[in-house]
Amino acid sequence: QVQFVESGGGLAQPGESLKLSCVTSGFSFRAYAMNWYRQAPGKEREIVACITCTDHSTKYVDSVKGRFTISRDNSRNTLYLQMNSLKSEDTAVYYCNGGVPHPDMEFPLAAFPSWGEGTQVTVSA
């Protein structure tokens, strides 16, 4: 059974930092690209970053480039997202999932239909 457990969210002021974690189980973590997503109130879930998208690369959406860093620890089946210089528009619930590359897509598609509960990030003064 594939499971994702996200944590590390909370309340931050603009400009502050948070580090998210996603502990995974039920699949061969090291064999997959991994994605971070977020869903803001009233909006659809969007991808934020991927790692091992192709080869050993990382990729970010433009809105977080230079501020967020995705990383992984294959020995712990854990994915991370370091978020610096947070902005109010980063407020969302953050999720992770495996990634499956698609030739017509900029980012890998979600590999699994199951999702974790996510972790809430609120950026407010």
Secondary structure, 3 states (H helix, E strand, C coil): CCEEEEECCEEECCCCCEEEEEEEECCCHHHCEEEEEEECCCCCCEEEEEECCCCCCEEECHHHCCCEEEEEECCCCEEEEEECCCCHHHCEEEEEEEEECCCCCCCCEECCCCCCCCEEEEECC
